[in-house]
């Protein structure tokens, strides 16, 4: 097994809006002007995509068997299994299973040693 790890910096989300400023107090009838009200608080920081991700790819011989993408909010793992002969290069079925339980199956059709079709079932 061989694992390759790639670290990347994700995009930063937009900044939050500034809060509303306080209003000025009423003027006094004869005396000095009233005081100015307090400033409004600043709005929250915005958020977008997770700020940091790591991707790792695991190979068995020359076949990709797993990819893991790590976000601040959790991981997404994809497992790949092959039916048929990896040694001869004739894989008949490829099954892709994601961490959210999504499963996709692909049939590989050959003409001689060339792949002529890949059919999702």
Phi and psi in degrees as a GROMACS rama.xvg file:
@    title "Ramachandran Plot"
@    xaxis  label "Phi"
@    yaxis  label "Psi"
@TYPE xy
-128.617  133.679  UNK-2
-119.449  131.372  UNK-3
-112.079  130.51  UNK-4
-115.432  131.591  UNK-5
-121.078  125.611  UNK-6
-106.033  132.169  UNK-7
-137.347  156.45  UNK-8
-99.8772  122.507  UNK-9
-78.438  167.825  UNK-10
-69.9562  148.71  UNK-11
-86.2444  143.515  UNK-12
-75.2282  167.36  UNK-13
-69.8182  154.243  UNK-14
-79.0742  148.225  UNK-15
-69.3272  161.632  UNK-16
-78.9674  153.6  UNK-17
-77.3242  147.193  UNK-18
-70.6763  170.454  UNK-19
-76.5562  138.316  UNK-20
-75.2545  153.032  UNK-21
-70.0922  157.43  UNK-22
-90.1604  158.639  UNK-23
-75.9023  141.343  UNK-24
-69.0837  163.521  UNK-25
-69.7784  151.478  UNK-26
-72.5202  147.705  UNK-27
-71.9792  156.964  UNK-28
-67.5642  -46.0377  UNK-29
-123.661  -35.5712  UNK-30
-74.8994  -163.307  UNK-31
-67.5963  166.501  UNK-32
-61.7556  154.741  UNK-33
-70.4309  165.675  UNK-34
-77.9423  159.022  UNK-35
-82.3616  137.249  UNK-36
-66.2841  163.988  UNK-37
-67.365  154.15  UNK-38
-69.6826  152.628  UNK-39
-72.4053  157.765  UNK-40
-79.2498  157.994  UNK-41
-76.7006  142.748  UNK-42
-65.0633  165.768  UNK-43
-68.6511  155.991  UNK-44
-64.9862  141.671  UNK-45
-74.299  168.084  UNK-46
-141.065  153.264  UNK-47
-135.231  -127.583  UNK-48
-71.7988  158.467  UNK-49
-54.8002  143.071  UNK-50
-77.8165  -17.325  UNK-51
-145.523  133.036  UNK-52
-130.868  154.265  UNK-53
-129.353  133.399  UNK-54
-117.395  134.778  UNK-55
-129.412  142.176  UNK-56
-122.972  130.806  UNK-57
-114.278  129.769  UNK-58
-115.11  147.219  UNK-59
-118.26  113.698  UNK-60
58.7362  -119.641  UNK-61
-106.571  9.49327  UNK-62
-100.403  129.327  UNK-63
-71.1032  123.114  UNK-64
-114.631  -17.508  UNK-65
-159.914  142.389  UNK-66
-129.245  139.956  UNK-67
-129.268  124.257  UNK-68
-112.527  122.206  UNK-69
-104.574  124.738  UNK-70
-113.654  165.856  UNK-71
-61.1391  -26.0866  UNK-72
-93.7567  -3.74458  UNK-73
145.18  -179.227  UNK-74
-110.199  150.808  UNK-75
-119.732  117.88  UNK-76
-110.666  134.646  UNK-77
-122.509  121.989  UNK-78
-105.372  139.684  UNK-79
-125.074  124.934  UNK-80
-118.626  149.922  UNK-81
-122.48  140.433  UNK-82
-115.837  133.492  UNK-83
117.869  -167.403  UNK-84
-103.615  111.234  UNK-85
-69.0651  -33.6745  UNK-86
-64.1489  -42.0358  UNK-87
-84.3646  -8.16007  UNK-88
81.1675  11.4986  UNK-89
-110.914  81.0691  UNK-90
-86.4407  127.223  UNK-91
-95.5106  -25.1742  UNK-92
-145.601  136.175  UNK-93
-124.758  125.461  UNK-94
-115.924  126.684  UNK-95
-113.278  119.849  UNK-96
-119.547  122.167  UNK-97
-97.6725  163.505  UNK-98
-65.5642  -17.4169  UNK-99
-89.0119  15.211  UNK-100
74.9238  10.4964  UNK-101
-74.0361  127.529  UNK-102
-121.786  129.196  UNK-103
-125.098  136.168  UNK-104
-120.424  134.703  UNK-105
-123.923  129.489  UNK-106
-95.7874  136.133  UNK-107
-108.342  123.571  UNK-108
-109.297  133.791  UNK-109
-115.274  153.11  UNK-110
-125.997  103.996  UNK-111
68.268  -122.322  UNK-112
-102.521  3.29499  UNK-113
-98.1629  138.101  UNK-114
-76.3843  125.432  UNK-115
-107.14  -24.7659  UNK-116
-151.551  148.029  UNK-117
-127.177  118.176  UNK-118
-114.165  124.395  UNK-119
-83.0635  128.825  UNK-120
